[in-house]
Structure formats: structure tokens, C-alpha cells
């Protein structure tokens, strides 16, 4: 069969790598792809939001399955556009992708269906938000309602910080129209864990756990980013926590969406906080996480095409997910200055050292081909991922592999997975 993957980052490279292992797949396309993906798939220069061109391409090339990976096209209705042309597509329709597209919607859903989450209030007016803050307990969390590339969350320690945060989100539009509405949420403490899950709208199959590092600098300092690294599995995500989440969070979320007439087929990303009073939902995403996919998918033994088709066809109950009994760590190599200001176009060396290795990956996030060379083309450039029999060895392997690659302006955190030492 022929498969089209929509997207151009490290997550998409991880998905394409998983698809390439399927014995059912004869040809892979990616739109628009990147320099790394081009080694496994034929890249088509079509933007992820150009639904007419994407669907025309799929019809012309007789694509059997399209995997829509990024949040923006999912929320905007990419899957609906493919289905309208009689094409099979993996991912939630727009009315289900709102689970990520609107934080206010997801918080209201959790309140209505008694899914554990932080206390909150929604605001359409900056004046009302500022008034509420006067009596709120600090620290507090401000969230732009819409999509903001994983950066629309501000943790404010003082009332002054919170007021400034409201101004930057709702008045200065730091995150564009995503800040037209805002959620103010109580600050929770505990371990963060990410759990990606396949669902067909009725059955849900959680994948192995992971933990992301969002802040730009060591020690979880600096600005929020799209993710500076991750590891899998989380040593803090126990069997008891998994059972609690399945009963109180995972299945209830799928059932709630169905009850609202928003059947969710695809991947739900559960961002969890393991608080003293039990696991609570920090956020939902309507797709594979990035860089979580880079440590979860390499550990999955299932044929990803079988799983995705079962989600589309409503037969996920017939599939059991199987993951290797090992660990993976991903360290993101970024352009110095990310996520604010950085230069692009630097030649990358050392990528050939990953060729032929089963347990080391250089997932391309922001790269492109220029005059035969692979050059930097984004803030997050590469996700250097390594496997190991346990987390400590995987972490050691990942940081060793980081040394294989070089480019001007190269930057990475040195403490990805450091929490492993505390487990």
C-alpha cells in the first residue's frame, strides 16, 4: 500500500521510520517532509494547511492511507477534507481535535465528566481575568486557549507576573489569536508524565509512558519550548497509576467525547501530573507528541499500519500493543537562541554515523537539503535518540551520540533524563 505522512518535523520522521518497517507498505510520501525524511520517503513540497493540494496529490498518487500528524491541520479539519474526497486518513476529525484546539473546551469537558484536573476559570476578557487574579492563590498558570506550538502556557509566581502574563496573552497577542480566550488554572505540583494512546472512538490502548522536558535551559529554567528532550518509560508511572488512569482518565475521556457527539479516532496525548492526591490531567493533545513520539515509537513492536487502520475501522479491541522491555532517551539539538531568535542555514556534519545502527536515531526536526548538504532550518534541529536496556544506559548512549553530530550554533540541554537518578 501507499502511505502519505503530513508534516515536516521530528515527530513525522519518527512516524515515517515506523511506517517504513511495515511489510504492508510499498511506498511512502511525506508532505512537505525534511532532509532526514527524504531518506525514507518521497517528499512533496506541499504545506500542511493546503488541504486542496494535499487531497489532489493523494488522489493522483492513489494513496491508500494518509497520516495527519501536526496539530494545526487536524484542528482545521484535514481529516475531514480527506474523507470528503473518499480518502482514508488517520487522525481525529475537526470536531474531535477541539480536545487540543481549545483548552477551555477540554477543561469544561473534564469538569462535566468528572475527569481529574486542576481547578480553573475561563476568560474572554482581560479585565475580568485581571480582576480574578486579585483574589487568586499564587503561583498560578495562564494558558492561551488555542494552539500555540506548545508555548502558550505561563507559570506565574507573583501577582505582578500574572498580570503581565494576562497582558502579553490577551492584549499584546504574544500567541496570536490563540490568546483571544484564556484559561487560568491552579498550579499543581508533582511529576509530569506523558501517555500517548491509540483510540478508535470506543476502545483506548495506551502506549508506553514518557516524560518531556519543556524548558529551554538546564534545571528546567528559561522559556517554554516545543520540547528539549524526553525519555521512555517514566520510572514514576507505576502499574497502579496506569490502572487508576485507565479507569478515571483514559476511558472516561474517550466516552465523554463520544457522548458529546465528537467521536475521537486517532491518538490522544494525555499530559499528566502525578500529584499527592493522585494523577490529574494537565493537558490533552490530539496527536503524537513531539519529541515523545521519538522515544515511544522506536520501542513499539506492532506494525503501526495495523494499529492505525484498526483505529479508523473501529476494531482496536482486537489489538494489543506490544513494547520492547527497554528504554529510550531523546536529546534535542537546537539552534542557540531558540525559542526566541536564532540563525539557520548551517551545515550539519556527522549524520552518517547513525547509518546501519538499530538503536541510535537522528530524527530530523528542522533541516533541509542545500547544494547536497544537510543544513539547519529551524529552532529544534535534530532529536538524537538512543535505546538501552535501562534508562541510565539509554541516557548515556544518547549523550554519546550527541557528540557525533556538529553544526554552528548547536545547543542542547545536558540534563535530559536526570530525573532517572532520583527514581
Secondary structure, 3 states (H helix, E strand, C coil): CEEEEEECCHHHHHHHHHHHCCCCCCEEEEEECCCCHHHCCEEECCCCCCHHHHHHHHHHCCCCEEEECCHHHHHHCHHHHHHHCCCCEECCCHHHHHHHHCHHHHHHHHHHCCCCECCEEEECCHHHHHHHHCCCCCCEEEEECCCCCCCCEEEECCHHHHHHHHHHHHHCCCCHHHHHCEEEEECCCCEEEEEEEEECCCCEEEEEEEEECCEEEHHHEEEECCCCEEEECCCCCCHHHHHHHHHHHHHHHHHHHHHCCCCCCEEEEEEEEEECCEEEEEEEECCCCCCHHHHHHHHECCCHHHHHHHHHHCCHHHCCCCECCCEEEEEEEEECCCCCCCCCCCECECHHHHCCCCCEEEEECCEEEECCEEEECCCEEEEEEEEECCHHHHHHHHHHHHCCCECCCEECCCCCCHHHHHC
